[in-house]
């Protein structure tokens, strides 16, 4: 079946790489990138780009009708750390954009929706180890509240209106292509840039803070895989637990030193420590593995090796261009 895909929030960490991957599968002209501001340069002007306010029904519908969109990936959101600084803005953006897209799917303007949840939907009362798919969830941040509420909206629209909406609870997602975007797990992204440039990093979490993580390559693959799965295989309509690895800042620094021996790490925990402490340390994603055959490719060692190789190559290219 031919798909025409609209990505709302394509300029973000996941949106950028997901757009490029989807274009390699479905063709550049069939994947419309969009964001609240221009970021066409991220995609080398390959394929259509639209400036869209994801909270505006009229703006989203106009683009859907213009391109005859069949799928929407809604990635526009304000993340955890930024959301704590602007709680009302975070709630408005995160919830309004979701309801706009779900309504358009209910009204048959589109056939399928992807919406990401997060481990932020859990909370301090959630079991920290091997966190199950179905468990106590009492989020302590506005971002987490919006994700937990959004999960129930997704399930509601599926059960009441038959909307084919699919979702993943992302852990921390790590990429070398895009700078951090205001999340509590962003240290695991930022650390690599500092390791290459300065060989040192000051971490905003304690050295023993264990969190579930995933390399961007796996996150993109999982997102596409759940959207391509047979509708009969999607048994969870809130959001699927998903994970690939877990580690602490101390363990990540040790892995980086295998490639950059002089790398040093210091610690200065800030308000994000309390957020991280409320989240799970390890995730049970057996439902995703059972229902649509999810399986990661990268562990901590392979991810670290790949990121450092790519960042060093990028640095050499920048140096040679001078």
C-alpha positions in Angstrom: 0.0 0.0 0.0 1.3 3.4 -0.9 1.7 5.8 2.0 1.9 9.6 2.1 3.4 10.6 5.5 3.3 13.9 7.4 5.8 14.3 10.3 4.9 17.0 12.8 8.0 18.1 14.7 10.5 16.8 12.1 13.1 19.2 13.3 13.5 17.5 16.7 15.9 14.8 17.7 13.8 11.8 16.6 11.9 13.6 13.8 15.1 14.5 11.9 16.4 11.0 11.6 13.0 9.4 11.2 12.2 11.7 8.3 15.3 10.7 6.5 14.7 7.0 7.1 11.1 7.1 6.0 12.1 9.0 2.8 14.6 6.2 2.0 11.7 3.7 2.3 8.7 5.5 0.8 10.4 8.1 -1.4 11.3 11.7 -0.6 8.2 13.2 -2.2 5.9 11.0 -0.1 7.2 12.1 3.3 6.3 15.7 4.2 8.6 17.1 6.9 7.1 20.0 9.1 7.9 22.0 12.1 6.9 25.3 13.8 9.9 27.0 12.2 11.9 26.4 9.1 14.5 23.6 9.3 14.7 22.5 5.6 18.5 22.6 5.8 18.3 19.5 8.1 16.9 17.5 5.1 19.1 19.1 2.4 15.9 20.4 0.7 15.1 16.8 -0.3 11.3 16.3 -0.3 8.6 18.7 0.8 8.7 20.8 3.9 5.9 22.8 5.5 5.9 25.2 8.5 3.0 24.1 10.7 1.7 24.9 14.2 0.8 21.4 15.3 -1.8 22.9 17.7 -3.7 24.4 14.8 -6.4 22.1 13.4 -6.8 24.2 10.3 -3.0 24.3 9.6 -2.6 20.6 10.0 -5.7 19.8 7.9 -4.6 22.1 5.1 -1.4 20.2 4.7 -3.1 16.8 5.0 -5.5 17.7 2.2 -2.8 19.3 0.1 -0.7 16.1 0.0 -3.5 13.6 0.5 -1.7 12.3 3.7 -2.5 8.8 4.9 -0.2 8.7 8.0 0.8 11.3 10.6 3.7 10.9 13.0 3.1 13.5 15.7 6.5 14.2 17.3 6.0 17.9 18.3 6.3 18.2 22.0 8.0 20.0 24.9 10.2 17.6 26.8 10.6 17.0 30.5 13.2 19.4 31.7 12.0 22.3 29.5 8.4 21.5 30.4 9.1 22.0 34.1 10.2 25.6 33.2 7.1 26.3 31.2 4.4 23.9 32.5 1.3 25.4 31.0 2.9 25.8 27.6 4.1 22.2 27.7 0.6 20.9 28.6 -1.0 23.0 25.9 1.4 21.9 23.1 1.6 18.3 24.1 -2.2 17.7 24.6 -3.7 20.0 22.0 -1.5 18.7 19.2 -2.5 15.1 20.0 -6.2 15.9 20.1 -6.0 17.7 16.8 -4.5 14.7 15.1 -6.8 12.2 16.8 -9.8 14.2 15.7 -8.6 14.3 12.1 -8.1 10.5 12.2 -11.6 10.1 13.7 -13.0 12.1 10.9 -11.2 9.9 8.3 -8.9 12.5 7.0 -6.0 10.2 7.8 -5.8 6.4 8.3 -3.0 6.0 10.8 -1.3 7.9 13.6 1.9 7.5 15.5 2.3 9.3 18.8 5.3 8.8 21.2 4.9 8.4 24.9 7.8 8.1 27.3 9.2 6.6 30.4 8.2 9.9 32.0 4.7 8.6 32.1 5.8 6.4 35.0 6.5 7.9 38.4 8.0 7.5 41.9 5.5 4.8 42.8 6.3 2.7 39.7 8.5 -0.4 40.2 12.0 0.7 39.3 13.4 -2.6 38.1 12.1 -4.6 35.1 9.1 -2.1 35.0 6.2 -4.1 33.6 3.9 -3.0 30.7 0.9 -2.6 33.1 1.8 -1.1 36.4 1.3 1.9 38.8 1.8 5.1 36.9 1.8 8.4 38.8 4.0 10.8 36.8 5.6 13.7 38.7 6.3 16.1 35.8 4.0 18.0 33.4 5.7 16.2 30.5 4.9 12.8 32.2 1.4 13.9 33.0 0.8 14.8 29.4 2.2 11.5 28.2 0.1 9.4 30.6 -3.0 11.4 29.7 -2.2 11.1 26.0 -2.0 7.3 26.3 -5.5 7.1 27.6 -6.7 9.5 24.8 -5.1 7.2 22.2 -6.8 4.1 23.7 -10.1 6.0 23.9 -10.1 7.1 20.3 -9.2 3.6 19.2 -11.9 1.9 21.2 -14.7 4.5 20.6 -13.9 5.6 17.1 -11.7 2.9 15.6 -8.7 5.2 15.2 -5.5 3.2 14.3 -3.2 5.0 16.6 0.1 3.4 17.7 2.6 4.4 20.4 5.9 3.6 22.0 7.1 4.6 25.5 10.6 5.8 24.5 13.4 5.5 27.0 16.2 8.0 26.7 17.1 8.2 23.0 20.7 8.9 22.1 21.9 10.3 18.8 25.1 11.9 17.4 23.3 13.8 14.6 21.1 16.1 16.6 21.9 18.2 19.7 20.0 17.7 22.9 16.4 19.0 23.0 15.6 19.6 26.7 15.2 16.1 28.1 16.4 14.6 31.4 18.3 11.9 29.6 20.1 14.4 27.4 23.4 14.0 29.3 23.8 10.7 27.4 23.7 12.7 24.1 25.7 15.8 25.2 28.5 13.8 26.8 29.7 12.5 23.4 30.0 16.0 21.9 32.0 17.1 24.9 34.1 14.0 24.8 35.2 14.7 21.2 35.6 18.5 21.6 37.0 18.9 25.2 37.6 15.4 26.6 35.6 16.4 29.7 32.0 16.7 30.8 30.1 18.0 33.8 27.0 15.7 34.3 23.8 17.0 35.8 22.9 13.6 37.2 24.7 11.5 39.9 27.2 8.9 38.8 25.0 6.0 39.9 21.7 7.1 38.2 20.6 4.2 36.1 18.1 4.8 33.3 16.8 2.9 30.3 18.3 4.0 27.0 18.1 3.4 23.3 20.3 4.3 20.3 18.6 6.4 17.7 19.0 3.8 15.0 17.0 1.3 17.1 14.4 4.0 18.1 13.8 4.8 14.4 13.6 1.2 13.4 11.1 0.4 16.3 8.9 3.4 15.3 8.7 2.2 11.6 8.3 -1.4 12.6 5.3 -0.8 14.8 3.6 1.3 12.1 4.2 -1.4 9.5 2.9 -4.2 11.8 -0.3 -5.9 10.9 -3.2 -4.2 12.7 -4.2 -7.5 14.3 -0.8 -7.7 16.0 -1.1 -4.4 17.9 -2.6 -5.5 21.2 -1.7 -2.4 23.3 -3.4 0.9 22.4 -2.1 3.0 25.2 1.7 2.7 24.5 4.2 -0.1 24.3 7.1 -0.3 26.7 10.3 -0.4 24.7 14.0 -0.5 25.6 17.4 -1.6 24.5 19.9 -1.1 27.3 20.4 0.6 30.6 23.4 2.3 32.2 24.6 4.9 34.6 26.6 8.1 33.8 29.6 6.4 35.4 29.3 3.3 33.2 28.9 5.4 30.1 32.0 7.5 31.0 33.9 4.2 31.4 32.9 3.0 28.0 33.9 6.3 26.4 37.4 6.0 28.0 37.9 2.8 26.0 38.1 5.1 22.9 39.1 8.4 24.5 41.4 7.4 27.4 41.9 11.0 28.7 38.2 11.7 29.0 37.1 13.0 32.5 33.7 13.3 34.1 32.6 15.6 37.0 29.2 15.7 38.5 26.9 18.6 39.5 23.3 17.3 40.0 20.6 19.8 39.4 16.8 19.7 39.3 16.8 17.0 36.7 18.1 14.5 39.3 14.7 14.4 41.0 13.0 13.8 37.7 15.4 10.9 36.9 15.0 9.4 40.3 11.2 9.2 39.7 11.7 7.1 36.5 12.3 3.4 36.0 15.9 2.0 35.9 15.1 -1.0 33.7 12.2 -1.7 31.4 10.3 -4.9 30.6 9.3 -4.7 26.9 8.2 -8.3 26.5 4.8 -7.2 25.0 6.5 -5.4 22.1 8.8 -8.4 21.5 5.8 -10.8 21.5 3.3 -8.8 19.5 5.3 -7.3 16.7 8.8 -8.9 17.1 10.7 -5.9 18.5 14.4 -6.6 18.9 17.2 -4.0 19.3 20.5 -4.1 17.5 22.7 -1.9 19.7 24.1 -2.3 23.2 26.2 0.2 25.1 29.5 -1.0 23.6 28.3 -1.0 20.0 26.5 2.4 20.4 29.5 4.1 21.9 31.8 2.8 19.2 29.5 4.0 16.5 28.8 7.4 17.9 32.5 8.2 18.5 33.5 7.0 15.1 30.9 9.2 13.4 31.6 12.3 15.5 35.4 12.0 14.9 34.8 11.7 11.2 32.5 14.7 11.3 35.2 16.7 13.3 37.9 15.7 10.7 35.6 16.9 7.9 35.0 20.2 9.6 38.8 20.6 10.2 39.7 19.8 6.6 37.1 22.3 5.4 38.8 25.2 7.1 
